[in-house]
């Protein structure tokens, strides 16, 4: 399972928060990702641009 780390504050979440990639989907060229925090308390849905801008991969 891929693990990501937040580079900068994003939508009320603090820099350094760790996330697991739960699902990724693509519909007519638009990719969407669902991430959950490591304690599984918060779920966010983001697009590919936001993933590249605000997150860095920790573990592949």
PyMOL Python script that loads the backbone (N, CA, C, O; Angstrom):
from pymol import cmd

cmd.read_pdbstr("""\
ATOM      1  N   UNK A   1       0.846  -1.173   0.000  1.00  0.00           N
ATOM      2  CA  UNK A   1       0.000   0.000   0.000  1.00  0.00           C
ATOM      3  C   UNK A   1       0.898   1.244   0.000  1.00  0.00           C
ATOM      4  O   UNK A   1       1.858   1.326   0.766  1.00  0.00           O
ATOM      5  N   UNK A   2       0.577   2.198  -0.857  1.00  0.00           N
ATOM      6  CA  UNK A   2       1.368   3.424  -0.947  1.00  0.00           C
ATOM      7  C   UNK A   2       1.077   4.319   0.243  1.00  0.00           C
ATOM      8  O   UNK A   2      -0.059   4.427   0.706  1.00  0.00           O
ATOM      9  N   UNK A   3       2.145   4.963   0.729  1.00  0.00           N
ATOM     10  CA  UNK A   3       2.015   5.875   1.856  1.00  0.00           C
ATOM     11  C   UNK A   3       2.553   7.242   1.444  1.00  0.00           C
ATOM     12  O   UNK A   3       3.627   7.343   0.851  1.00  0.00           O
ATOM     13  N   UNK A   4       1.801   8.286   1.762  1.00  0.00           N
ATOM     14  CA  UNK A   4       2.166   9.651   1.401  1.00  0.00           C
ATOM     15  C   UNK A   4       2.296  10.507   2.645  1.00  0.00           C
ATOM     16  O   UNK A   4       1.733  10.204   3.697  1.00  0.00           O
ATOM     17  N   UNK A   5       3.060  11.595   2.495  1.00  0.00           N
ATOM     18  CA  UNK A   5       3.249  12.554   3.574  1.00  0.00           C
ATOM     19  C   UNK A   5       2.905  13.938   3.039  1.00  0.00           C
ATOM     20  O   UNK A   5       3.251  14.275   1.907  1.00  0.00           O
ATOM     21  N   UNK A   6       2.234  14.726   3.845  1.00  0.00           N
ATOM     22  CA  UNK A   6       1.808  16.067   3.459  1.00  0.00           C
ATOM     23  C   UNK A   6       2.998  17.023   3.495  1.00  0.00           C
ATOM     24  O   UNK A   6       3.674  17.135   4.518  1.00  0.00           O
ATOM     25  N   UNK A   7       3.260  17.724   2.364  1.00  0.00           N
ATOM     26  CA  UNK A   7       4.386  18.666   2.269  1.00  0.00           C
ATOM     27  C   UNK A   7       4.092  19.976   2.992  1.00  0.00           C
ATOM     28  O   UNK A   7       4.944  20.506   3.705  1.00  0.00           O
ATOM     29  N   UNK A   8       2.886  20.490   2.802  1.00  0.00           N
ATOM     30  CA  UNK A   8       2.465  21.774   3.380  1.00  0.00           C
ATOM     31  C   UNK A   8       1.062  21.611   3.948  1.00  0.00           C
ATOM     32  O   UNK A   8       0.378  20.631   3.653  1.00  0.00           O
ATOM     33  N   UNK A   9       0.636  22.566   4.760  1.00  0.00           N
ATOM     34  CA  UNK A   9      -0.729  22.519   5.283  1.00  0.00           C
ATOM     35  C   UNK A   9      -1.717  22.482   4.126  1.00  0.00           C
ATOM     36  O   UNK A   9      -1.529  23.161   3.116  1.00  0.00           O
ATOM     37  N   UNK A  10      -2.776  21.678   4.278  1.00  0.00           N
ATOM     38  CA  UNK A  10      -3.734  21.481   3.201  1.00  0.00           C
ATOM     39  C   UNK A  10      -5.112  21.205   3.780  1.00  0.00           C
ATOM     40  O   UNK A  10      -5.307  20.211   4.480  1.00  0.00           O
ATOM     41  N   UNK A  11      -6.070  22.084   3.490  1.00  0.00           N
ATOM     42  CA  UNK A  11      -7.459  21.916   3.927  1.00  0.00           C
ATOM     43  C   UNK A  11      -7.583  21.604   5.421  1.00  0.00           C
ATOM     44  O   UNK A  11      -8.335  20.711   5.811  1.00  0.00           O
ATOM     45  N   UNK A  12      -6.855  22.330   6.241  1.00  0.00           N
ATOM     46  CA  UNK A  12      -6.937  22.163   7.683  1.00  0.00           C
ATOM     47  C   UNK A  12      -6.087  21.039   8.247  1.00  0.00           C
ATOM     48  O   UNK A  12      -6.111  20.804   9.455  1.00  0.00           O
ATOM     49  N   UNK A  13      -5.343  20.345   7.417  1.00  0.00           N
ATOM     50  CA  UNK A  13      -4.453  19.272   7.866  1.00  0.00           C
ATOM     51  C   UNK A  13      -3.033  19.813   7.958  1.00  0.00           C
ATOM     52  O   UNK A  13      -2.616  20.622   7.128  1.00  0.00           O
ATOM     53  N   UNK A  14      -2.300  19.369   8.959  1.00  0.00           N
ATOM     54  CA  UNK A  14      -0.969  19.907   9.209  1.00  0.00           C
ATOM     55  C   UNK A  14       0.104  19.212   8.379  1.00  0.00           C
ATOM     56  O   UNK A  14      -0.009  18.039   8.026  1.00  0.00           O
ATOM     57  N   UNK A  15       1.139  19.974   8.085  1.00  0.00           N
ATOM     58  CA  UNK A  15       2.303  19.475   7.363  1.00  0.00           C
ATOM     59  C   UNK A  15       2.874  18.262   8.105  1.00  0.00           C
ATOM     60  O   UNK A  15       2.965  18.273   9.332  1.00  0.00           O
ATOM     61  N   UNK A  16       3.256  17.220   7.368  1.00  0.00           N
ATOM     62  CA  UNK A  16       3.852  16.029   7.962  1.00  0.00           C
ATOM     63  C   UNK A  16       2.870  14.920   8.268  1.00  0.00           C
ATOM     64  O   UNK A  16       3.285  13.822   8.637  1.00  0.00           O
ATOM     65  N   UNK A  17       1.572  15.176   8.127  1.00  0.00           N
ATOM     66  CA  UNK A  17       0.561  14.147   8.368  1.00  0.00           C
ATOM     67  C   UNK A  17       0.742  13.030   7.345  1.00  0.00           C
ATOM     68  O   UNK A  17       0.945  13.292   6.160  1.00  0.00           O
ATOM     69  N   UNK A  18       0.669  11.794   7.805  1.00  0.00           N
ATOM     70  CA  UNK A  18       0.859  10.648   6.925  1.00  0.00           C
ATOM     71  C   UNK A  18      -0.481  10.073   6.481  1.00  0.00           C
ATOM     72  O   UNK A  18      -1.441  10.022   7.251  1.00  0.00           O
ATOM     73  N   UNK A  19      -0.524   9.637   5.212  1.00  0.00           N
ATOM     74  CA  UNK A  19      -1.740   9.104   4.611  1.00  0.00           C
ATOM     75  C   UNK A  19      -1.459   7.800   3.900  1.00  0.00           C
ATOM     76  O   UNK A  19      -0.348   7.562   3.427  1.00  0.00           O
ATOM     77  N   UNK A  20      -2.484   6.948   3.829  1.00  0.00           N
ATOM     78  CA  UNK A  20      -2.455   5.750   3.011  1.00  0.00           C
ATOM     79  C   UNK A  20      -3.315   5.997   1.780  1.00  0.00           C
ATOM     80  O   UNK A  20      -4.389   6.591   1.880  1.00  0.00           O
ATOM     81  N   UNK A  21      -2.853   5.547   0.627  1.00  0.00           N
ATOM     82  CA  UNK A  21      -3.654   5.623  -0.587  1.00  0.00           C
ATOM     83  C   UNK A  21      -4.624   4.456  -0.573  1.00  0.00           C
ATOM     84  O   UNK A  21      -4.205   3.301  -0.650  1.00  0.00           O
ATOM     85  N   UNK A  22      -5.909   4.740  -0.476  1.00  0.00           N
ATOM     86  CA  UNK A  22      -6.940   3.711  -0.390  1.00  0.00           C
ATOM     87  C   UNK A  22      -7.442   3.322  -1.772  1.00  0.00           C
ATOM     88  O   UNK A  22      -7.592   2.137  -2.068  1.00  0.00           O
ATOM     89  N   UNK A  23      -7.704   4.321  -2.629  1.00  0.00           N
ATOM     90  CA  UNK A  23      -8.237   4.036  -3.962  1.00  0.00           C
ATOM     91  C   UNK A  23      -7.818   5.118  -4.941  1.00  0.00           C
ATOM     92  O   UNK A  23      -7.617   6.275  -4.571  1.00  0.00           O
ATOM     93  N   UNK A  24      -7.692   4.719  -6.189  1.00  0.00           N
ATOM     94  CA  UNK A  24      -7.472   5.681  -7.252  1.00  0.00           C
ATOM     95  C   UNK A  24      -8.348   5.299  -8.428  1.00  0.00           C
ATOM     96  O   UNK A  24      -8.489   4.121  -8.756  1.00  0.00           O
ATOM     97  N   UNK A  25      -8.938   6.309  -9.063  1.00  0.00           N
ATOM     98  CA  UNK A  25      -9.822   6.047 -10.187  1.00  0.00           C
ATOM     99  C   UNK A  25      -9.564   7.070 -11.290  1.00  0.00           C
ATOM    100  O   UNK A  25      -9.035   8.155 -11.051  1.00  0.00           O
ATOM    101  N   UNK A  26      -9.952   6.691 -12.494  1.00  0.00           N
ATOM    102  CA  UNK A  26      -9.790   7.588 -13.625  1.00  0.00           C
ATOM    103  C   UNK A  26     -11.051   7.532 -14.471  1.00  0.00           C
ATOM    104  O   UNK A  26     -11.534   6.459 -14.834  1.00  0.00           O
ATOM    105  N   UNK A  27     -11.569   8.710 -14.774  1.00  0.00           N
ATOM    106  CA  UNK A  27     -12.765   8.813 -15.592  1.00  0.00           C
ATOM    107  C   UNK A  27     -12.548   9.916 -16.619  1.00  0.00           C
ATOM    108  O   UNK A  27     -12.430  11.087 -16.260  1.00  0.00           O
ATOM    109  N   UNK A  28     -12.497   9.555 -17.868  1.00  0.00           N
ATOM    110  CA  UNK A  28     -12.273  10.483 -18.986  1.00  0.00           C
ATOM    111  C   UNK A  28     -11.027  11.348 -18.742  1.00  0.00           C
ATOM    112  O   UNK A  28     -11.075  12.569 -18.893  1.00  0.00           O
ATOM    113  N   UNK A  29      -9.938  10.720 -18.372  1.00  0.00           N
ATOM    114  CA  UNK A  29      -8.667  11.411 -18.204  1.00  0.00           C
ATOM    115  C   UNK A  29      -8.479  12.155 -16.902  1.00  0.00           C
ATOM    116  O   UNK A  29      -7.413  12.731 -16.684  1.00  0.00           O
ATOM    117  N   UNK A  30      -9.476  12.167 -16.020  1.00  0.00           N
ATOM    118  CA  UNK A  30      -9.356  12.848 -14.728  1.00  0.00           C
ATOM    119  C   UNK A  30      -9.115  11.797 -13.652  1.00  0.00           C
ATOM    120  O   UNK A  30      -9.965  10.942 -13.401  1.00  0.00           O
ATOM    121  N   UNK A  31      -7.945  11.871 -13.019  1.00  0.00           N
ATOM    122  CA  UNK A  31      -7.618  10.921 -11.952  1.00  0.00           C
ATOM    123  C   UNK A  31      -8.051  11.483 -10.608  1.00  0.00           C
ATOM    124  O   UNK A  31      -7.905  12.676 -10.343  1.00  0.00           O
ATOM    125  N   UNK A  32      -8.579  10.620  -9.772  1.00  0.00           N
ATOM    126  CA  UNK A  32      -8.999  10.997  -8.430  1.00  0.00           C
ATOM    127  C   UNK A  32      -8.438   9.980  -7.445  1.00  0.00           C
ATOM    128  O   UNK A  32      -8.409   8.781  -7.723  1.00  0.00           O
ATOM    129  N   UNK A  33      -7.998  10.469  -6.302  1.00  0.00           N
ATOM    130  CA  UNK A  33      -7.372   9.625  -5.289  1.00  0.00           C
ATOM    131  C   UNK A  33      -8.098   9.775  -3.962  1.00  0.00           C
ATOM    132  O   UNK A  33      -8.535  10.869  -3.605  1.00  0.00           O
ATOM    133  N   UNK A  34      -8.224   8.677  -3.236  1.00  0.00           N
ATOM    134  CA  UNK A  34      -8.815   8.692  -1.902  1.00  0.00           C
ATOM    135  C   UNK A  34      -7.702   8.319  -0.920  1.00  0.00           C
ATOM    136  O   UNK A  34      -7.081   7.262  -1.030  1.00  0.00           O
ATOM    137  N   UNK A  35      -7.469   9.209   0.035  1.00  0.00           N
ATOM    138  CA  UNK A  35      -6.425   9.008   1.040  1.00  0.00           C
ATOM    139  C   UNK A  35      -7.051   8.989   2.426  1.00  0.00           C
ATOM    140  O   UNK A  35      -8.044   9.668   2.687  1.00  0.00           O
ATOM    141  N   UNK A  36      -6.450   8.195   3.314  1.00  0.00           N
ATOM    142  CA  UNK A  36      -6.869   8.178   4.726  1.00  0.00           C
ATOM    143  C   UNK A  36      -5.644   8.377   5.594  1.00  0.00           C
ATOM    144  O   UNK A  36      -4.550   7.922   5.259  1.00  0.00           O
ATOM    145  N   UNK A  37      -5.831   9.056   6.707  1.00  0.00           N
ATOM    146  CA  UNK A  37      -4.722   9.259   7.642  1.00  0.00           C
ATOM    147  C   UNK A  37      -4.302   7.911   8.211  1.00  0.00           C
ATOM    148  O   UNK A  37      -5.047   6.935   8.126  1.00  0.00           O
ATOM    149  N   UNK A  38      -3.122   7.861   8.783  1.00  0.00           N
ATOM    150  CA  UNK A  38      -2.595   6.592   9.294  1.00  0.00           C
ATOM    151  C   UNK A  38      -3.437   6.031  10.438  1.00  0.00           C
ATOM    152  O   UNK A  38      -3.434   4.821  10.662  1.00  0.00           O
ATOM    153  N   UNK A  39      -4.164   6.894  11.174  1.00  0.00           N
ATOM    154  CA  UNK A  39      -5.052   6.394  12.232  1.00  0.00           C
ATOM    155  C   UNK A  39      -6.475   6.154  11.716  1.00  0.00           C
ATOM    156  O   UNK A  39      -7.373   5.820  12.489  1.00  0.00           O
ATOM    157  N   UNK A  40      -6.674   6.330  10.388  1.00  0.00           N
ATOM    158  CA  UNK A  40      -7.939   6.075   9.687  1.00  0.00           C
ATOM    159  C   UNK A  40      -9.094   6.967  10.135  1.00  0.00           C
ATOM    160  O   UNK A  40     -10.254   6.625   9.905  1.00  0.00           O
ATOM    161  N   UNK A  41      -8.807   8.092  10.764  1.00  0.00           N
ATOM    162  CA  UNK A  41      -9.868   8.975  11.252  1.00  0.00           C
ATOM    163  C   UNK A  41     -10.351   9.976  10.208  1.00  0.00           C
ATOM    164  O   UNK A  41     -11.495  10.427  10.268  1.00  0.00           O
ATOM    165  N   UNK A  42      -9.489  10.331   9.248  1.00  0.00           N
ATOM    166  CA  UNK A  42      -9.846  11.339   8.249  1.00  0.00           C
ATOM    167  C   UNK A  42      -9.699  10.746   6.856  1.00  0.00           C
ATOM    168  O   UNK A  42      -8.729  10.047   6.562  1.00  0.00           O
ATOM    169  N   UNK A  43     -10.691  11.039   5.993  1.00  0.00           N
ATOM    170  CA  UNK A  43     -10.677  10.578   4.609  1.00  0.00           C
ATOM    171  C   UNK A  43     -10.795  11.792   3.708  1.00  0.00           C
ATOM    172  O   UNK A  43     -11.675  12.628   3.911  1.00  0.00           O
ATOM    173  N   UNK A  44      -9.910  11.903   2.704  1.00  0.00           N
ATOM    174  CA  UNK A  44      -9.998  12.996   1.743  1.00  0.00           C
ATOM    175  C   UNK A  44      -9.952  12.438   0.327  1.00  0.00           C
ATOM    176  O   UNK A  44      -9.345  11.399   0.065  1.00  0.00           O
ATOM    177  N   UNK A  45     -10.604  13.152  -0.569  1.00  0.00           N
ATOM    178  CA  UNK A  45     -10.614  12.801  -1.983  1.00  0.00           C
ATOM    179  C   UNK A  45      -9.999  13.966  -2.736  1.00  0.00           C
ATOM    180  O   UNK A  45     -10.479  15.095  -2.634  1.00  0.00           O
ATOM    181  N   UNK A  46      -8.933  13.702  -3.496  1.00  0.00           N
ATOM    182  CA  UNK A  46      -8.208  14.765  -4.195  1.00  0.00           C
ATOM    183  C   UNK A  46      -7.963  14.377  -5.645  1.00  0.00           C
ATOM    184  O   UNK A  46      -8.087  13.210  -6.018  1.00  0.00           O
ATOM    185  N   UNK A  47      -7.612  15.374  -6.461  1.00  0.00           N
ATOM    186  CA  UNK A  47      -7.274  15.081  -7.848  1.00  0.00           C
ATOM    187  C   UNK A  47      -5.756  14.939  -7.994  1.00  0.00           C
ATOM    188  O   UNK A  47      -5.006  15.112  -7.033  1.00  0.00           O
ATOM    189  N   UNK A  48      -5.327  14.623  -9.209  1.00  0.00           N
ATOM    190  CA  UNK A  48      -3.907  14.354  -9.455  1.00  0.00           C
ATOM    191  C   UNK A  48      -3.030  15.589  -9.225  1.00  0.00           C
ATOM    192  O   UNK A  48      -1.913  15.473  -8.721  1.00  0.00           O
ATOM    193  N   UNK A  49      -3.532  16.759  -9.590  1.00  0.00           N
ATOM    194  CA  UNK A  49      -2.771  17.995  -9.411  1.00  0.00           C
ATOM    195  C   UNK A  49      -2.500  18.282  -7.931  1.00  0.00           C
ATOM    196  O   UNK A  49      -1.390  18.659  -7.558  1.00  0.00           O
ATOM    197  N   UNK A  50      -3.523  18.100  -7.096  1.00  0.00           N
ATOM    198  CA  UNK A  50      -3.370  18.317  -5.654  1.00  0.00           C
ATOM    199  C   UNK A  50      -2.418  17.288  -5.054  1.00  0.00           C
ATOM    200  O   UNK A  50      -1.633  17.619  -4.165  1.00  0.00           O
ATOM    201  N   UNK A  51      -2.478  16.054  -5.525  1.00  0.00           N
ATOM    202  CA  UNK A  51      -1.571  15.014  -5.026  1.00  0.00           C
ATOM    203  C   UNK A  51      -0.124  15.389  -5.303  1.00  0.00           C
ATOM    204  O   UNK A  51       0.725  15.270  -4.420  1.00  0.00           O
ATOM    205  N   UNK A  52       0.163  15.837  -6.509  1.00  0.00           N
ATOM    206  CA  UNK A  52       1.529  16.204  -6.876  1.00  0.00           C
ATOM    207  C   UNK A  52       2.003  17.456  -6.148  1.00  0.00           C
ATOM    208  O   UNK A  52       3.179  17.563  -5.802  1.00  0.00           O
ATOM    209  N   UNK A  53       1.099  18.401  -5.913  1.00  0.00           N
ATOM    210  CA  UNK A  53       1.482  19.672  -5.297  1.00  0.00           C
ATOM    211  C   UNK A  53       1.680  19.572  -3.786  1.00  0.00           C
ATOM    212  O   UNK A  53       2.623  20.153  -3.249  1.00  0.00           O
ATOM    213  N   UNK A  54       0.807  18.848  -3.098  1.00  0.00           N
ATOM    214  CA  UNK A  54       0.807  18.851  -1.637  1.00  0.00           C
ATOM    215  C   UNK A  54       1.362  17.592  -0.970  1.00  0.00           C
ATOM    216  O   UNK A  54       1.602  17.600   0.238  1.00  0.00           O
ATOM    217  N   UNK A  55       1.572  16.510  -1.725  1.00  0.00           N
ATOM    218  CA  UNK A  55       1.979  15.252  -1.101  1.00  0.00           C
ATOM    219  C   UNK A  55       3.268  14.718  -1.706  1.00  0.00           C
ATOM    220  O   UNK A  55       3.564  14.948  -2.878  1.00  0.00           O
ATOM    221  N   UNK A  56       4.020  14.008  -0.893  1.00  0.00           N
ATOM    222  CA  UNK A  56       5.223  13.321  -1.337  1.00  0.00           C
ATOM    223  C   UNK A  56       5.094  11.856  -0.922  1.00  0.00           C
ATOM    224  O   UNK A  56       4.585  11.549   0.157  1.00  0.00           O
ATOM    225  N   UNK A  57       5.559  10.958  -1.788  1.00  0.00           N
ATOM    226  CA  UNK A  57       5.429   9.538  -1.497  1.00  0.00           C
ATOM    227  C   UNK A  57       6.529   9.117  -0.518  1.00  0.00           C
ATOM    228  O   UNK A  57       7.690   9.494  -0.671  1.00  0.00           O
ATOM    229  N   UNK A  58       6.148   8.338   0.476  1.00  0.00           N
ATOM    230  CA  UNK A  58       7.095   7.856   1.486  1.00  0.00           C
ATOM    231  C   UNK A  58       7.467   6.401   1.225  1.00  0.00           C
ATOM    232  O   UNK A  58       8.621   6.005   1.384  1.00  0.00           O
ATOM    233  N   UNK A  59       6.478   5.614   0.823  1.00  0.00           N
ATOM    234  CA  UNK A  59       6.672   4.177   0.670  1.00  0.00           C
ATOM    235  C   UNK A  59       5.842   3.717  -0.504  1.00  0.00           C
ATOM    236  O   UNK A  59       4.670   4.071  -0.629  1.00  0.00           O
ATOM    237  N   UNK A  60       6.458   2.922  -1.367  1.00  0.00           N
ATOM    238  CA  UNK A  60       5.747   2.450  -2.549  1.00  0.00           C
ATOM    239  C   UNK A  60       5.455   0.977  -2.452  1.00  0.00           C
ATOM    240  O   UNK A  60       4.858   0.405  -3.364  1.00  0.00           O
TER     241      UNK A  60
END
""", "prot")
cmd.dss("prot")
cmd.show_as("cartoon", "prot")
cmd.util.cbc("prot")
cmd.orient("prot")
